[in-house]
């Protein structure tokens, strides 16, 4: 758990969060979830707010982003202000396993490179489905995936270091099973191998040359304050030579139809700062550990 805190605290501080596949995979997720200007979207585990701001800016849709780390939310709000999309996005601290929103609210719920690190993955997916409107809303997940199983022990150890101490990757069948067990239909699953060179290029494209100097400056400042932080990041990034034979990522999308059981709305309700033309009632801010 120490690695997890150090790595994600580092990312929050410098304003950089990891996502496999870059902007191309986000756009593919957007297409599969049928996100456009008229939609109301929830991004679970939004990190520093890159995807919500991108969606608001490109499509003009309203987006709520949640993350369990308050520092991530601070960075996301800063980004929204820089991007000029504050009227279309809202950010708040919340737990993926206990979303503070009422049932059947969002047109689409997306989650990028997060759910593998959630302690109870099925509970989290159930929550995504609960807050997605029916009939016809979409839940879309972009997640690290075992392309070949079973993975060697060193692969599992690396995932624990690089992603978080409790990360649990699944095969494509495993991720698809979570969506099916939550009641979703018409599930689409697409898996991709990782190209390290392309991942570096995708990161630059995703954040843009204008923003990267800010990230580098914050990284340097953090290293000056705490040199040990860089050692931890380097250790987590040292991958086995045959990693990409086993390790990839996938996009998994399902649709919520009539008849999906509802697991109960959040008991405390309030209105969200942004929402559809006639905003439904949302749940209160989650009290997190």
N, C-alpha and C positions, 0 to 999 in steps of 0.2 A: 504493500500500500504506500510505502514511502516513495517508490519510483513514480507511482501514479500522481501523487500530489506534486512532486517536484516537476515532472514533465508538463503537466497541464497548467500549473502555476506559471511556469516559464512561458508557455504559449500565450496565456492570457496577458502576461506582463508585456510581451513584445508585440502582441497583436497579430499573431499568426497561428492558424489552426490547420491541421492536416486533413486532406481529403483525397482519396485515390481517384485518379482519372481526370481531375481538374474540372474546368468549366464545361468541357464536352459532356461529362457524365451528368452534371447538374442540368444541362439543357435536355439531355435524353430523359432524365427523370421528370422534368417539366412537361415534356411532350407526352409521356406515358400517363401522367396524372392530369392531363388536359387543363393545365393552368394557363389562364389568360387574364385580360383586364378585369373581367367581371367577377373573378374568383376571390375567395377569402381563404388564406393559406396559413397553416401553422408549421413552423420549422422547429422540430424538437432537437435540442442540442445544437443551437445555432452558433455557438462559439463567439467569435468576434463580429458576427453579423454580416458576413460577406454575402451569403445566399439571400437572406431577406432583402438586403439593400439592392442586390442585383435584380431580383424579381420585381421589386417596386419600381426601379428605374427603367427596366426594359419593357415590362408588361403593364405597368400601372396598376397592379393588383394590390390589395391590402394584405399585409403579412404581420403575423405575430411570431416573434422568436423567443424561445425559452432556453435557458441553460442553467445547470445546477450551480455554476460558479458565478458569484456576484461580479468578480473582476472581468469575466468574459462579457457580462451584460454591460458593464461600464464601457468597455471597448466598442461594443456593438452600437451603443448610443452615440459615441463619438463618431463612429463611421457614418451613421445615418445623418448626422448633422453635416459632416463633410460632403456627403453625397447629395444633400438637399432633398432627402426623402422622409423627413421626420413626420410629415402629415400622413404617410402611408404605412409606416411601420411602428410597431410597439415591441419593446423588449421587457422581459421580466424573469426573475429567478423562479425556477420551478423544477420539479423532479419528474422525469419521464414516466415513472411508475405511479405517479399520483398527480395527474394534470389538473390544474385549477380552472377547468372549463366545463360548461354544461354539455349534455349529450347533443349529438347531431348538429354541430355548430359550423365546422369548417368544410369547405368544398374539397380541400386536399390537405393531408398531413404528410410531411416529408421528414426524413431523418437521414443524415449523411454521416457515415463513419462514427456512429455513436453507440448503437444498441449492443454491440459486442462487449461493451464495457459496463453495461447495466446489470446489476446483480440478478434481477428477475426479468429475463427477456420476454417471456410470454406475458407477464403482467403489463410490461411496457407496451407491447403490441396491442394487447387488449384495450389499453387506454387510448392508443392512437385511433383504433376502430370506434371506440365509444364516442369520441368527440367529432368524428367525421360524420357528415350529414348522410342521410339515407332517404330514398334510394339514389345511388349513382355517385357518391363521393369516393375519393381515391386515397389509399395509403401507399406511399412509396418509400422504399428503404434502399439506400446505397451502403453496402457493407463489405468489409474484408471477408474473403471466402477461401476455404480450402478447395483448391481445384483438384487435388489428388489426395486420397486418404488411404490409410492413416498417415498423418504427418510424423516425421521423426521427432524424438524428444527435444532435440536442439531447436527445432522450429517452434514448438510449443513454448519453450523457454524464451525464445526471442520475442514472440508475440507478447508474452507477459512483461517483458522489459520495454518494448517499443510502444505498445499501445496502452497498457496499464497492467498493474499487478493482478487484476482479476478478469482480464479480457478472455472471452470464450468465443473463438471462431467456430463457424459451422460450415458444412458443405452447402451447395446450392439447394439440395433437398432439405437440409435442416432449416435454412432460412425460409424456404417456401412453406415448410410445415408449420412454422410459427404463424404465418399469415392465414393459412387454411384453418388452423385451430382457433384463430380469432374470429372466424366466420366470413372471411373475404372470399370473393368469387373471381373468376376470369383472371387468374394470376398469371403474370408474365415474369419470366426469370431469364436474365441475360448475364453471362459471366465473361470475364475478360482477364487475360494475363497482364502482368505488370512489366513495363519497360522502364528501367530506372532513369534512363536519359529523358524519356518523354515525361516522366513524373516531374523531373526538375524543370523542364520547359513549361509544363502545365502550371506549376506553382507560380512561375514568373508571370505567365499570362493571366492567371486568376487574380493575382494581387496587383499586377501592373507595375511598371518601372517607377511610377510616381510614388507608390506606397512602400516599395522595398527598402529604400534608404531609411525610412522611419523605423522599419522592423530591425534593420541592422544596427541603427543607433541605439535602440532600446536594448538589443541583445548585448551590445558592448557595455552599456551602462549597468545592466544586470550582472554581467561577468565581473565588472570592476567591484560591485558591491558584494558579490558572492562567487568567487572563482570555482568553487566546488560544483556549482550548478552546471557548468559546461562539461565537466567530467561525466556527470550523470547522463546528460543528453548524448554525448559521444558513445557511452557504453550502450545506451539503448538503441543507437543507430547502427551498431556493428552486426550486420546480417550474415547468416550462413551462406556459403558459396552457392549452394543449390536451392536457395530459398524460393526463387520464382518458378521452380518446377512444381511447387506445391501451393504457393501463396499468390492469390489474385484478389479480385473483387467482383461483386455482382450487383445488379439492379433488380429489385424485386417489387412488383406493384400489383395490388389487388383492388377490387371494387367492392364497396359496401352496398348490399341490396336489402330489400325488405325482408324481414324475418330474422335479421341478425339480433341476438339477444342483447339488451342493454344492461350494463352492470352498475347502473345507478349514477346520478349526477353528483357532482361535488356539492356538499351540503351548504356551503357559504357562497352567496352569489353577489356579484356587482357588475356594473357595465364596464366594458373595455374602452380604452381611449379611442381605438379605431375599430371599425367593423363594417359589415355590409350596410347598404342604404338604410335598412331598419335593423339596427344591431340587436341581436339576442342578448340575453343575460349570460355573463360569464361567471366563473367561480372566483373566489377570493384568492389573494396571493398565498401560495403554499408556504407553510412554515417548515423549513428544511433544517436538517442537522448541520 
